[in-house]
Amino acid sequence: MPLPTALLAAVLKRFQVAARHPEAAQQQILQQILQQNAASVFGRRHGFADMAGYSAFAQQVPIRRYEDYRADIDALAAGGNGLLTAEPVIQFEETGGSSGGAKLIPYTASLLAAFRRGVLPWLADLAQHRPQAFAGRLFFIISPAARSRHHTAGGTPIGSGSDLAYFGEETGAALAAQTLFQAELTQARSATEWQWHSARLLLSAADLSLISVWSPTLLLAIFRTLVAEQDSLLAGLSDPHRRRTAQHAFRGGRFDARLLWPQLDTVSCWNSHTAALPATELQALLPDVYLQGKGLLATEAVSSLPFSGSPHPLLAVDSHFYEFAAADGSIRLAHQLHSGQDYRLIVTTQGGLYRYDTGDRVAVHGFSGALPQLEFIGRDHLTSDLCGEKLTEAFVRRALLAVDKRLPEQALLQGVAANPPHYRLLLPEHTPWPPQLAARLDEALAANPQYAYARRIGQLTPVQAVRLPDPQAYAATLHRADQRLGTRKIPLLLPPLTPEAAFRPQAT
């Protein structure tokens, strides 16, 4: 079943029109959200029906975080309705962000439609410029792996039941005909089991042409399973010709991707922030494959999408309403951004999150026409506070950059709650680093007055540099309990480590 070219051309054109007039497109989306939800409890409480535009909206609705919505979301999960939106909640999705426990995000039909207005232009643009990506079999990972579908206490499903639902009925049906799937993937109950079945599925697909995952580390883990479990995986291949080809591909202790998947054209995954280093490793394994970086798409909202001709993802201007908090505390709209500046992203969605502070920080790297090019650079809500210093991930990123431009892509920082406490800089052991790196980072972190004071009075001891075989693999183990395989961004600033839990590799 071919992709619905007429539908994709229409959504692509709509996005391109909105991209030329972001101010008008954003005003229209805000008014639609206000009008559609004026009859909700939240809408009546804040006077949506009488709001004339953004100024009134900003004045009457304060910026909020998830905790400010938790009571209403809990009530919706218990079976309530009409609280945040006039539309019914058709499903929930779970998210854990970069830290903390699981959170439920309510989805309405309008919210799913808004996601499609971000996802489908990406798909249409990719199909237009990389048609060979859709010539064979496709492999998608959208929702958390190894997760069974269940329901809230009120009976509302958690999860859509199909990742392809994000593409809409017509496009989803077309993709389903080409998409690799086996029931064992949904029935797997552990990371190891899920990775084995994923490796088996990929190994069977000689005509694989597109892979779309969130984290490159997830795909690297599947590739490691391919090599480590090649005997059991090869035994499961029913096609003798495919088995012989795969045996040749596995010679030399690794695998030859060109031989395994001669039609593989495109891999879509994160390639910025802490994903930059594993993305580089993935590209080395797939030298002939186009590796396309993903935009900023969270469970709550789609905020940017990759687009041909742009070195960085573009604002998903046709999806939700966006505000940007500048360093001086001022709030700017999409058409008021400045190149070279960082902003904290605030979204208003069709699912009932109004002026929702995502905590995501984005950098503006110029414009494509009138549309800003955005790079995710960290989370403002993610902090480490061992003794009152309150380091944020965004600040840590700036400090790492000031010491060595490579550090934000290769190193991680973690607090250690020892007596006295300190921070340790986790470095990949295979990369040469200049001496005094930890001392220089200690000085850069002292730009935070609270950190400088804690160091001065001895509350904090100096930063220690620690070499690990794979800092990202270590970071992934910290979040293994919730099994959100490959859907959680690895932060630059890791959760603090207690002395009892600390392993002690050789310090540099």
DADA-V269492 format. One record per backbone hydrogen bond with DSSP energy under -1.0 kcal/mol. CO is the residue of the C=O (numbers start at 1). NH is the residue of the N-H. E is the energy in kcal/mol with one decimal. If there is no record, write none. Layout:
BEGIN
co=CO nh=NH e=E
co=CO nh=NH e=E
END
This chain:
BEGIN
co=3 nh=5 e=-1.7
co=4 nh=8 e=-2.5
co=5 nh=9 e=-2.5
co=6 nh=10 e=-1.8
co=7 nh=11 e=-2.2
co=8 nh=12 e=-2.2
co=9 nh=13 e=-2.1
co=10 nh=14 e=-2.3
co=11 nh=15 e=-2.2
co=12 nh=16 e=-2.4
co=13 nh=17 e=-2.4
co=14 nh=18 e=-2.3
co=15 nh=19 e=-2.5
co=16 nh=20 e=-1.2
co=21 nh=25 e=-2.4
co=22 nh=26 e=-2.5
co=23 nh=27 e=-2.2
co=24 nh=28 e=-2.2
co=25 nh=29 e=-2.0
co=26 nh=30 e=-2.4
co=27 nh=31 e=-2.3
co=28 nh=32 e=-2.1
co=29 nh=33 e=-2.3
co=30 nh=34 e=-2.4
co=31 nh=35 e=-2.6
co=32 nh=36 e=-2.6
co=33 nh=37 e=-1.3
co=37 nh=40 e=-1.2
co=40 nh=44 e=-2.7
co=41 nh=45 e=-2.2
co=42 nh=46 e=-1.7
co=43 nh=48 e=-2.6
co=48 nh=51 e=-1.4
co=53 nh=57 e=-1.9
co=54 nh=58 e=-3.2
co=55 nh=59 e=-1.7
co=56 nh=60 e=-2.3
co=57 nh=61 e=-2.0
co=64 nh=357 e=-3.5
co=66 nh=69 e=-1.9
co=69 nh=73 e=-2.5
co=70 nh=74 e=-3.1
co=71 nh=75 e=-1.9
co=72 nh=76 e=-2.3
co=73 nh=77 e=-2.5
co=74 nh=78 e=-1.4
co=75 nh=80 e=-2.7
co=76 nh=79 e=-1.5
co=77 nh=154 e=-2.5
co=82 nh=41 e=-2.6
co=83 nh=42 e=-2.6
co=91 nh=107 e=-2.7
co=92 nh=159 e=-3.0
co=93 nh=105 e=-2.8
co=95 nh=103 e=-3.2
co=103 nh=95 e=-2.3
co=105 nh=93 e=-1.9
co=107 nh=90 e=-2.5
co=107 nh=91 e=-1.2
co=108 nh=112 e=-2.1
co=109 nh=113 e=-2.0
co=110 nh=114 e=-1.9
co=111 nh=115 e=-2.2
co=112 nh=116 e=-2.1
co=113 nh=117 e=-1.6
co=115 nh=118 e=-1.4
co=115 nh=119 e=-2.7
co=116 nh=120 e=-2.8
co=119 nh=123 e=-2.2
co=120 nh=124 e=-3.2
co=121 nh=125 e=-2.5
co=122 nh=126 e=-2.6
co=123 nh=127 e=-2.6
co=124 nh=128 e=-1.7
co=125 nh=129 e=-2.0
co=126 nh=130 e=-3.2
co=130 nh=133 e=-2.0
co=131 nh=134 e=-1.6
co=132 nh=135 e=-1.4
co=137 nh=209 e=-3.0
co=137 nh=210 e=-1.4
co=138 nh=180 e=-3.4
co=139 nh=212 e=-3.0
co=150 nh=158 e=-3.5
co=152 nh=155 e=-1.9
co=156 nh=152 e=-2.5
co=157 nh=92 e=-2.3
co=162 nh=165 e=-1.6
co=163 nh=166 e=-1.5
co=164 nh=167 e=-1.7
co=165 nh=168 e=-1.2
co=168 nh=172 e=-2.5
co=169 nh=173 e=-2.1
co=170 nh=174 e=-1.7
co=171 nh=175 e=-2.6
co=172 nh=176 e=-2.4
co=173 nh=177 e=-1.1
co=175 nh=178 e=-1.5
co=175 nh=179 e=-1.4
co=178 nh=138 e=-2.1
co=182 nh=185 e=-1.8
co=183 nh=187 e=-1.2
co=184 nh=188 e=-1.1
co=190 nh=194 e=-2.4
co=191 nh=195 e=-2.6
co=192 nh=196 e=-1.9
co=193 nh=197 e=-2.1
co=194 nh=198 e=-2.3
co=195 nh=199 e=-2.5
co=196 nh=200 e=-2.3
co=197 nh=201 e=-2.1
co=198 nh=202 e=-2.5
co=199 nh=203 e=-2.5
co=200 nh=204 e=-1.4
co=202 nh=205 e=-1.0
co=204 nh=206 e=-1.1
co=205 nh=208 e=-1.2
co=207 nh=137 e=-1.9
co=209 nh=265 e=-2.2
co=209 nh=266 e=-1.6
co=210 nh=139 e=-2.0
co=211 nh=268 e=-2.9
co=212 nh=141 e=-2.4
co=214 nh=270 e=-3.2
co=215 nh=219 e=-1.1
co=216 nh=220 e=-2.4
co=217 nh=221 e=-1.9
co=218 nh=222 e=-1.9
co=219 nh=223 e=-2.4
co=220 nh=224 e=-2.3
co=221 nh=225 e=-1.9
co=222 nh=226 e=-2.1
co=223 nh=227 e=-1.7
co=224 nh=228 e=-2.9
co=225 nh=229 e=-2.8
co=227 nh=230 e=-1.0
co=229 nh=233 e=-2.4
co=230 nh=234 e=-2.9
co=231 nh=235 e=-1.8
co=234 nh=237 e=-1.5
co=239 nh=243 e=-2.2
co=240 nh=244 e=-2.3
co=241 nh=245 e=-2.2
co=242 nh=246 e=-2.5
co=243 nh=247 e=-2.3
co=244 nh=248 e=-1.9
co=245 nh=249 e=-1.9
co=246 nh=250 e=-1.5
co=248 nh=251 e=-1.2
co=249 nh=256 e=-1.7
co=256 nh=260 e=-2.2
co=257 nh=261 e=-3.0
co=261 nh=264 e=-1.5
co=265 nh=290 e=-2.8
co=266 nh=211 e=-2.0
co=267 nh=292 e=-2.6
co=268 nh=213 e=-2.5
co=269 nh=294 e=-1.2
co=272 nh=275 e=-2.1
co=273 nh=276 e=-1.4
co=275 nh=279 e=-2.1
co=276 nh=280 e=-1.9
co=277 nh=281 e=-2.0
co=278 nh=282 e=-2.4
co=279 nh=283 e=-2.5
co=280 nh=284 e=-1.7
co=281 nh=285 e=-1.3
co=282 nh=286 e=-1.4
co=286 nh=289 e=-1.7
co=290 nh=267 e=-2.5
co=292 nh=269 e=-2.1
co=296 nh=303 e=-3.2
co=296 nh=304 e=-1.3
co=301 nh=298 e=-2.9
co=303 nh=316 e=-2.4
co=305 nh=314 e=-2.8
co=307 nh=310 e=-1.8
co=313 nh=374 e=-3.0
co=314 nh=305 e=-2.3
co=315 nh=317 e=-2.4
co=316 nh=319 e=-2.1
co=321 nh=348 e=-2.5
co=323 nh=346 e=-2.7
co=324 nh=332 e=-3.1
co=325 nh=344 e=-2.3
co=326 nh=329 e=-1.9
co=330 nh=326 e=-3.0
co=332 nh=324 e=-2.6
co=333 nh=336 e=-2.3
co=338 nh=341 e=-1.5
co=341 nh=364 e=-2.4
co=343 nh=362 e=-2.9
co=344 nh=325 e=-2.9
co=345 nh=358 e=-1.7
co=346 nh=323 e=-3.1
co=347 nh=356 e=-3.3
co=348 nh=321 e=-2.2
co=349 nh=352 e=-1.0
co=353 nh=349 e=-2.5
co=355 nh=64 e=-2.7
co=356 nh=347 e=-2.3
co=359 nh=380 e=-3.4
co=360 nh=345 e=-3.0
co=361 nh=377 e=-3.0
co=362 nh=343 e=-2.7
co=363 nh=375 e=-2.0
co=364 nh=340 e=-3.0
co=366 nh=373 e=-2.4
co=368 nh=371 e=-1.8
co=371 nh=368 e=-3.0
co=372 nh=315 e=-1.7
co=373 nh=365 e=-2.8
co=375 nh=363 e=-2.6
co=378 nh=361 e=-3.5
co=382 nh=393 e=-1.6
co=384 nh=391 e=-2.4
co=391 nh=384 e=-2.2
co=392 nh=396 e=-2.4
co=393 nh=397 e=-2.4
co=394 nh=398 e=-1.7
co=395 nh=399 e=-2.2
co=396 nh=400 e=-2.6
co=397 nh=401 e=-2.5
co=398 nh=402 e=-2.0
co=399 nh=403 e=-1.2
co=400 nh=404 e=-2.7
co=404 nh=407 e=-1.6
co=406 nh=409 e=-1.1
co=407 nh=410 e=-1.1
co=407 nh=411 e=-3.2
co=412 nh=426 e=-3.0
co=413 nh=494 e=-2.8
co=414 nh=424 e=-2.9
co=415 nh=497 e=-3.0
co=416 nh=418 e=-2.2
co=416 nh=422 e=-1.6
co=421 nh=461 e=-2.2
co=422 nh=416 e=-3.1
co=423 nh=464 e=-2.3
co=424 nh=414 e=-2.2
co=425 nh=466 e=-3.0
co=426 nh=412 e=-1.7
co=427 nh=468 e=-2.9
co=428 nh=431 e=-1.4
co=436 nh=440 e=-2.2
co=437 nh=441 e=-2.1
co=438 nh=442 e=-2.4
co=439 nh=443 e=-1.8
co=440 nh=444 e=-2.0
co=441 nh=445 e=-2.8
co=444 nh=447 e=-1.6
co=445 nh=448 e=-2.1
co=448 nh=452 e=-2.6
co=449 nh=453 e=-2.4
co=450 nh=454 e=-2.3
co=451 nh=455 e=-2.3
co=452 nh=456 e=-2.3
co=453 nh=457 e=-2.1
co=454 nh=459 e=-1.7
co=454 nh=460 e=-1.8
co=464 nh=425 e=-3.1
co=465 nh=508 e=-2.4
co=466 nh=427 e=-3.1
co=468 nh=429 e=-2.6
co=470 nh=474 e=-2.0
co=471 nh=475 e=-2.4
co=472 nh=476 e=-2.3
co=473 nh=477 e=-1.2
co=475 nh=478 e=-1.0
co=476 nh=479 e=-1.3
co=477 nh=480 e=-1.1
co=480 nh=483 e=-1.2
co=483 nh=485 e=-2.3
co=484 nh=487 e=-1.6
co=486 nh=215 e=-1.4
co=492 nh=413 e=-3.0
co=497 nh=417 e=-3.1
co=498 nh=502 e=-1.2
co=506 nh=467 e=-1.2
END
